[in-house]
Amino acid sequence: MIYKTFSFRRALLLTLIFAAALALILFALSRLGMDVSRIVSSQRLVPIYNVATDRPAVSLGINCAWGDDDLPDILAALDRYGVKATFFVVGDWCEKHPQSLRLIYDAGHELGSHSDTHPDMSRLDAAGVEAELDGCAEKIAAVTGTQPLLFRPPSGAYSNTLIETAERLGYRVIQWSVDTLDWKGLSAGEICSRVLSRLRRGDIVLLHCGAPHTAEALPELLEGIASLGLEAVPVSELIYHEDYTIDHAGVQHPAE
């Protein structure tokens, strides 16, 4: 009996020591700015990278965070081939280029949020995420009178807090499955070859306004998409808005 009592007390003591040590570790990590909720949670949330669909469709998601000199050529190419894209705009960009924002809207393209100031949003708490989303939405609404319903995080950086907060505010968080690497300065031919060799139905393509050769590449890229038997549609027309699941790789599936 004495031995059993000693074993119980020892086990209890070890449990208390372990719990105290874990609490200290988590406190230290939180002080260093790490997202403790992601450490203690077993569920990792994932944005939409692409869509499992029988429809022969893809989407072009064009980020607007830099200049706008090439925007007229981008819009002209899209119009020439009858394609509507989704432009993910930064709030600061909207303030600097309100006429360009209006041109995108008037041409019938979809507007999505790309944050207000283009920070690393994976490091923000819920209040910070909400401020970035609200700030961008206000600037889009000031010019177009509309509210974005899609959000693409800057540099693709995200966290559970980001996704939870964005969804609470009514956004779908969108990534991409095919990167043009136009931001690296690839030539028009290299951009087209890279995209068309990878493109499959349900893919979301990443492009940038203000990159060196995006506008130059678009006509060949759009012709190539059509030659593959694919239709380019806005992101909101590609994704599912209800009764869906997202797997660990970010593929959105219709609910069974």
C-alpha positions in Angstrom: 0.0 0.0 0.0 2.8 2.4 0.8 4.4 1.6 -2.6 1.2 2.3 -4.4 0.7 5.6 -2.6 4.2 6.7 -3.5 3.8 5.8 -7.2 0.5 7.8 -7.4 2.1 10.8 -5.8 5.1 10.6 -8.0 3.0 10.3 -11.1 0.9 13.3 -10.0 4.0 15.3 -9.4 5.5 14.5 -12.8 2.2 15.4 -14.5 2.2 18.8 -12.7 5.8 19.5 -13.6 5.2 18.6 -17.3 2.1 20.8 -17.4 4.0 23.7 -15.9 6.9 23.3 -18.3 4.5 23.2 -21.3 2.8 26.3 -20.1 6.1 28.1 -19.8 7.2 27.0 -23.2 4.0 28.2 -24.9 4.2 31.5 -23.0 7.8 32.0 -24.2 6.8 31.2 -27.8 3.9 33.6 -27.7 6.3 36.3 -26.4 8.5 35.7 -29.4 5.5 36.3 -31.7 4.7 32.8 -32.6 1.1 31.7 -33.3 0.6 29.4 -30.3 -2.9 28.4 -31.5 -1.4 26.7 -34.5 0.9 24.8 -32.2 -1.7 23.5 -29.9 -4.4 22.9 -32.6 -4.3 19.7 -34.6 -6.4 21.2 -37.4 -4.5 23.1 -40.1 -6.7 25.3 -42.3 -5.8 25.6 -45.9 -6.9 28.1 -48.6 -8.3 27.2 -52.0 -5.4 26.5 -54.4 -7.4 24.8 -57.2 -10.7 23.1 -57.8 -11.7 19.5 -58.5 -14.2 20.0 -61.3 -15.5 18.3 -64.5 -15.9 21.7 -66.1 -13.0 22.5 -68.5 -12.3 25.8 -66.9 -9.4 27.7 -65.2 -9.0 31.1 -63.7 -6.5 34.0 -64.1 -5.9 35.8 -60.8 -3.9 39.0 -61.4 -2.3 40.7 -58.4 -2.2 44.5 -58.4 0.4 45.8 -55.9 3.0 47.5 -58.0 2.6 49.8 -61.0 -0.2 50.1 -63.6 1.7 51.1 -66.8 0.8 47.8 -68.4 -2.8 47.6 -67.3 -4.3 49.0 -70.6 -2.5 46.3 -72.6 -3.6 43.6 -70.1 -7.2 44.8 -70.4 -7.0 45.1 -74.1 -5.7 41.5 -74.5 -8.4 40.1 -72.1 -11.1 42.0 -74.1 -9.8 40.8 -77.4 -10.2 37.2 -76.4 -13.4 37.7 -74.4 -11.9 36.6 -71.1 -12.9 37.9 -67.7 -10.2 37.7 -65.0 -10.0 38.3 -61.2 -7.8 41.2 -60.1 -6.6 41.0 -56.5 -5.9 44.6 -55.6 -4.0 46.1 -52.7 -5.6 49.1 -50.9 -2.5 51.2 -51.3 -2.6 50.5 -55.1 -6.2 51.5 -55.3 -5.3 54.9 -53.7 -2.5 55.5 -56.1 -4.3 54.3 -59.2 -8.1 54.9 -58.8 -8.5 55.4 -62.5 -7.0 52.0 -63.2 -9.2 50.4 -60.6 -12.2 51.9 -62.3 -11.0 50.7 -65.7 -10.9 47.1 -64.3 -14.3 47.4 -62.9 -15.9 49.0 -65.9 -14.4 46.3 -68.2 -16.5 43.7 -66.2 -13.6 42.0 -64.4 -13.9 40.6 -60.9 -12.2 42.5 -58.0 -10.7 40.7 -55.0 -8.8 41.9 -52.0 -5.0 41.5 -51.8 -4.9 43.3 -48.3 -4.6 47.0 -47.6 -0.8 47.5 -47.1 0.6 44.1 -48.4 2.0 42.8 -45.0 2.9 39.3 -44.0 -0.6 38.5 -42.8 0.5 35.1 -41.3 2.0 37.2 -38.4 -1.1 39.3 -37.7 -3.7 38.6 -35.0 -7.4 38.6 -35.8 -7.7 42.4 -35.3 -4.8 43.0 -37.6 -6.3 40.8 -40.3 -9.7 42.4 -40.0 -8.1 45.9 -40.3 -6.2 44.9 -43.5 -9.4 43.4 -45.1 -11.6 46.3 -44.1 -9.1 48.9 -45.3 -8.8 47.4 -48.7 -12.6 46.9 -49.0 -13.2 50.5 -48.2 -10.9 51.7 -50.9 -12.4 49.4 -53.5 -15.9 50.5 -52.5 -14.9 54.2 -52.6 -14.2 53.9 -56.4 -16.5 51.1 -57.5 -19.3 50.9 -54.9 -18.7 47.2 -54.6 -17.3 44.9 -51.9 -14.8 42.1 -52.6 -15.7 38.6 -51.6 -12.4 36.9 -52.5 -9.1 37.4 -50.7 -5.5 36.4 -51.8 -2.9 36.9 -49.1 0.3 38.7 -50.0 3.1 36.3 -50.9 0.7 33.4 -50.2 1.4 33.7 -46.4 -1.4 32.5 -44.2 -2.3 31.1 -40.8 -5.4 29.6 -39.2 -6.2 33.0 -37.7 -6.1 34.6 -41.2 -8.4 32.0 -42.7 -10.8 32.0 -39.8 -11.0 35.8 -39.7 -11.4 36.2 -43.5 -14.2 33.6 -43.6 -15.9 35.2 -40.7 -16.0 38.4 -42.7 -17.5 36.6 -45.7 -14.3 36.0 -47.8 -13.1 33.0 -49.6 -9.3 32.7 -49.3 -7.7 32.0 -52.7 -4.1 30.9 -53.5 -2.9 29.6 -56.9 -1.8 26.3 -58.4 0.1 27.6 -61.4 2.7 30.4 -60.9 3.7 32.3 -64.1 6.8 33.5 -62.3 6.3 36.7 -64.2 7.4 38.5 -61.1 10.9 37.1 -61.7 11.1 38.7 -65.1 10.6 35.6 -67.3 10.2 36.4 -71.0 6.7 36.2 -72.6 7.7 32.9 -74.2 8.9 31.4 -71.0 5.7 32.5 -69.2 3.5 30.8 -71.8 5.6 27.6 -71.9 5.6 27.3 -68.2 1.9 27.8 -67.7 0.6 25.8 -70.7 2.7 22.8 -69.9 1.2 22.6 -66.4 -2.3 23.8 -66.8 -5.2 21.5 -66.0 -8.9 22.1 -65.5 -9.7 23.7 -62.1 -6.3 25.5 -61.9 -5.9 29.1 -60.7 -3.0 31.0 -62.4 -1.0 33.7 -60.6 -0.1 36.8 -62.7 0.9 40.3 -61.8 0.1 43.7 -63.1 3.3 45.7 -63.3 5.6 42.7 -64.1 7.9 43.1 -67.1 6.4 40.7 -69.7 2.9 39.8 -68.4 1.0 42.0 -70.9 3.2 40.8 -73.7 2.6 37.1 -72.8 -1.2 37.3 -72.5 -2.3 37.0 -76.1 -0.3 33.8 -76.6 -1.3 32.5 -73.2 -5.0 33.1 -73.9 -4.7 31.4 -77.3 -2.9 28.5 -75.6 -5.6 28.1 -73.0 -8.3 27.9 -75.7 -6.2 25.4 -77.7 -6.2 23.1 -74.6 -10.0 23.2 -74.7 -10.2 25.2 -71.5 -12.2 28.3 -70.7 -10.8 31.1 -68.5 -13.4 32.4 -66.0 -13.4 34.6 -62.9 -12.4 32.8 -59.7 -15.8 33.2 -58.2 -17.3 31.2 -61.2 -14.7 28.4 -60.8 -14.9 27.7 -57.0 -17.7 26.2 -55.0 -19.5 28.5 -52.6 -21.3 26.0 -50.5 -21.3 22.2 -49.8 -17.6 21.7 -50.4 -14.5 20.5 -48.7 -10.8 21.5 -49.0 -8.3 18.7 -48.7 -4.8 19.0 -47.2 -3.3 20.1 -50.6 -5.8 23.0 -50.9 -7.9 21.3 -53.6 -11.6 22.3 -53.3 -14.0 19.4 -53.8 -17.8 19.3 -54.0 -19.3 17.7 -50.9 -20.4 14.1 -51.5 
